[in-house]
Amino acid sequence: MRPRTLPLLVALLLSVTVLAAAPPVDARAPPTPVCGVCELDRTTPDGDSVVAGESSLTVTLHGNGSSTWEARVDLAAGGDALAANGSLRRAVVTDAVRDGIADPKDVDVRVDGDVLAVDYRDPNATERYLGAVVFTPLTPASPRVPFVIGGEGTRYLGADRLTVRGEPGWEVRGDAPGGGTGDELVWSREDAERGDAERVPLDVDRDPVAVEAGAMLPGVRAWIARLLTGNGF
């Protein structure tokens, strides 16, 4: 081995040792609101401010695996500007709604007084097993090991109230401050232990699961369906 080769080899071995001993770096995406449009805060090209006030989001899970999302936002500012200009309304809302956890399709936007109504669907928000519909976006995908690279950001509420429910004839099972089984699951700012935090974290360990009312062994179906999605707790 030539004299100058040995120092290079030693330096390489030391670099590998340092990398192996270093703690993993969390490179996940930033925190993501469940409802993007519920945090609406934009300035239009004409200089008008469009700002969301109180808001709610209702997600309905359907037996065919689709999901419909209904956001209702009281506009603290900008209601007149959005009501008067349909192109501006669509542009502002389409941009904001994509800040949330959904992959929105068929976005419908309207203004009724000072209330902004946004309806859309997400065909990829669920997985279906054993006749059960598992709603997965509330539990972000984990980063890859060993370097903790990638992965989705943690979730926070965004809206003042989030409701996840099944379509008529279906019940939803999961964990929420208002209860775990029945017609709907509800999370709200009032129920969250948030202190003075502006962003209310959404701490969901188990994916909500919709099961047809009267189905045999609904709890077992829900547990197995979660397990098959990788969320079996």
Wavefront OBJ file of the C-alpha trace (Angstrom):
o trace
v 0.000 0.000 0.000
v 1.450 3.355 -1.011
v 2.066 5.895 1.816
v -0.600 8.323 0.619
v -3.228 5.576 0.277
v -3.224 4.646 3.966
v -4.392 8.074 5.262
v -7.187 8.079 2.697
v -8.339 4.650 3.805
v -8.260 5.678 7.485
v -10.299 8.798 6.709
v -12.884 6.718 4.834
v -13.244 4.261 7.719
v -13.664 7.111 10.194
v -16.373 8.682 8.024
v -18.311 5.423 7.878
v -18.014 5.028 11.660
v -19.336 8.540 12.275
v -22.298 7.985 9.950
v -23.160 4.702 11.662
v -23.001 6.280 15.117
v -24.936 9.422 14.254
v -28.572 9.581 15.434
v -31.210 9.206 12.698
v -32.369 12.402 11.038
v -36.095 12.929 10.822
v -36.746 14.053 7.246
v -40.508 13.744 7.247
v -42.754 16.225 5.507
v -44.003 19.242 7.530
v -47.190 18.930 9.624
v -50.306 18.815 7.459
v -53.794 20.129 8.283
v -56.686 17.747 7.837
v -58.616 20.610 6.223
v -56.527 22.923 4.079
v -59.297 25.317 3.064
v -60.251 25.726 6.733
v -56.975 27.611 7.196
v -57.602 29.880 4.235
v -55.496 33.042 4.436
v -54.807 34.521 1.009
v -54.451 37.892 -0.665
v -56.102 38.222 -4.087
v -54.368 39.900 -7.044
v -56.550 42.957 -6.330
v -55.244 43.150 -2.776
v -58.326 41.759 -1.018
v -57.676 39.561 1.992
v -59.524 36.232 2.169
v -59.389 34.860 5.698
v -61.152 31.876 7.269
v -62.977 32.147 10.567
v -64.725 29.218 12.261
v -64.863 26.082 10.154
v -65.921 22.451 9.999
v -65.108 19.442 7.839
v -67.316 16.387 7.431
v -65.952 13.270 5.711
v -68.432 10.590 4.660
v -67.160 7.064 3.945
v -69.065 5.053 1.348
v -69.370 1.317 0.967
v -67.767 1.401 -2.494
v -64.570 2.848 -1.000
v -65.070 6.453 -2.045
v -65.157 9.396 0.347
v -66.891 12.769 0.129
v -65.607 15.826 1.959
v -67.722 18.843 2.944
v -65.941 21.916 4.309
v -67.896 24.877 5.664
v -65.929 28.020 6.433
v -67.212 31.259 7.953
v -65.238 33.949 6.137
v -63.796 36.567 8.454
v -62.786 38.604 5.371
v -63.086 38.366 1.604
v -66.598 36.993 1.262
v -67.754 39.688 -1.159
v -64.669 39.291 -3.356
v -65.147 35.538 -3.672
v -68.892 35.807 -4.237
v -68.452 38.327 -7.061
v -65.761 36.490 -9.013
v -66.203 32.808 -9.810
v -62.771 32.415 -11.412
v -61.079 33.966 -8.400
v -63.144 31.804 -6.052
v -62.150 28.591 -7.815
v -58.483 29.585 -8.020
v -58.199 30.561 -4.358
v -60.043 27.517 -3.045
v -58.424 24.958 -5.349
v -55.022 26.107 -4.168
v -55.980 26.076 -0.481
v -57.806 22.744 -0.465
v -54.670 20.956 -1.695
v -52.843 22.051 1.452
v -54.855 19.435 3.382
v -54.506 15.659 3.588
v -56.945 14.844 0.775
v -56.247 14.368 -2.912
v -59.288 16.425 -3.957
v -61.289 15.613 -7.088
v -64.415 17.282 -8.507
v -64.070 20.338 -6.277
v -67.292 22.366 -6.038
v -67.139 25.857 -4.521
v -69.904 28.295 -3.630
v -70.452 31.246 -1.326
v -73.649 31.710 0.647
v -73.474 35.026 2.475
v -70.254 34.861 4.465
v -70.084 31.068 4.384
v -67.739 29.346 1.956
v -68.937 25.842 1.032
v -66.409 23.476 -0.530
v -67.354 19.925 -1.529
v -64.996 17.393 -3.074
v -64.211 13.714 -3.137
v -61.097 11.631 -2.669
v -61.201 8.190 -4.329
v -57.871 7.159 -2.781
v -58.455 7.918 0.908
v -59.612 4.425 1.860
v -58.753 0.747 1.571
v -61.381 -2.016 1.516
v -61.084 -5.414 3.174
v -63.746 -7.926 4.254
v -66.495 -5.472 3.382
v -64.988 -2.826 5.691
v -63.781 0.601 4.533
v -60.612 1.854 6.245
v -60.021 5.621 6.238
v -56.226 5.973 6.199
v -55.208 9.677 5.851
v -55.432 10.466 9.580
v -52.485 8.160 10.362
v -49.489 9.376 8.330
v -47.185 6.899 6.617
v -44.023 6.284 8.646
v -40.595 7.272 7.311
v -38.212 4.652 5.980
v -35.548 3.244 8.261
v -32.669 3.240 9.119
v -32.170 6.902 8.178
v -35.788 7.996 8.793
v -36.061 9.398 5.288
v -39.370 10.461 3.822
v -42.717 9.759 5.396
v -45.750 11.981 5.715
v -45.982 14.860 8.148
v -47.927 14.677 11.380
v -51.567 15.727 11.239
v -53.254 18.659 12.895
v -56.904 19.587 12.902
v -57.034 22.752 10.802
v -60.818 22.955 11.193
v -62.625 23.787 14.421
v -64.551 20.539 14.080
v -63.851 17.320 12.149
v -66.508 14.641 11.678
v -65.903 11.242 10.085
v -69.071 9.247 9.429
v -70.389 6.403 7.337
v -72.996 6.698 4.632
v -76.586 5.838 5.668
v -76.714 2.225 6.835
v -73.047 2.188 7.855
v -71.435 2.740 11.253
v -67.914 3.971 11.875
v -65.531 2.560 14.454
v -62.416 4.196 15.859
v -61.045 6.519 18.519
v -62.248 10.073 19.068
v -62.959 12.234 22.139
v -66.697 11.856 21.544
v -66.674 8.041 21.478
v -65.448 5.112 19.404
v -68.450 3.449 17.773
v -71.645 4.736 16.227
v -72.821 7.032 13.500
v -69.800 9.318 13.556
v -66.436 10.203 15.111
v -65.857 13.821 16.114
v -62.732 15.827 16.937
v -62.868 19.512 17.906
v -60.675 22.279 19.215
v -62.714 22.311 22.416
v -61.922 18.652 23.114
v -58.216 18.903 22.317
v -55.610 19.357 25.028
v -53.781 22.046 23.131
v -52.872 24.703 25.680
v -52.035 27.865 23.760
v -50.985 26.095 20.559
v -52.417 27.525 17.359
v -52.258 24.151 15.630
v -54.314 21.460 17.313
v -52.506 18.114 16.865
v -54.626 15.188 15.767
v -53.394 12.188 17.719
v -55.026 9.195 16.008
v -53.555 5.737 16.585
v -56.239 3.646 14.873
v -57.679 4.300 11.434
v -61.444 4.893 11.428
v -63.289 1.975 9.814
v -66.788 2.005 8.332
v -68.747 -1.253 8.571
v -72.242 -1.901 7.291
v -74.798 -1.867 10.084
v -75.849 -5.402 10.967
v -72.700 -7.003 9.533
v -71.426 -10.085 11.355
v -68.545 -9.539 13.777
v -68.048 -5.836 12.957
v -65.305 -5.372 15.544
v -63.303 -8.315 14.191
v -63.775 -7.079 10.618
v -62.520 -3.625 11.582
v -59.497 -5.018 13.409
v -58.488 -7.307 10.517
v -59.041 -4.510 7.979
v -56.754 -2.195 9.972
v -54.181 -4.958 10.238
v -54.164 -5.440 6.464
v -53.488 -1.714 5.979
v -50.554 -1.902 8.390
v -52.462 -0.287 11.265
v -53.480 -3.168 13.507
v -53.525 -1.499 16.902
l 1 2 3 4 5 6 7 8 9 10 11 12 13 14 15 16 17 18 19 20 21 22 23 24 25 26 27 28 29 30 31 32 33 34 35 36 37 38 39 40 41 42 43 44 45 46 47 48 49 50 51 52 53 54 55 56 57 58 59 60 61 62 63 64 65 66 67 68 69 70 71 72 73 74 75 76 77 78 79 80 81 82 83 84 85 86 87 88 89 90 91 92 93 94 95 96 97 98 99 100 101 102 103 104 105 106 107 108 109 110 111 112 113 114 115 116 117 118 119 120 121 122 123 124 125 126 127 128 129 130 131 132 133 134 135 136 137 138 139 140 141 142 143 144 145 146 147 148 149 150 151 152 153 154 155 156 157 158 159 160 161 162 163 164 165 166 167 168 169 170 171 172 173 174 175 176 177 178 179 180 181 182 183 184 185 186 187 188 189 190 191 192 193 194 195 196 197 198 199 200 201 202 203 204 205 206 207 208 209 210 211 212 213 214 215 216 217 218 219 220 221 222 223 224 225 226 227 228 229 230 231 232 233
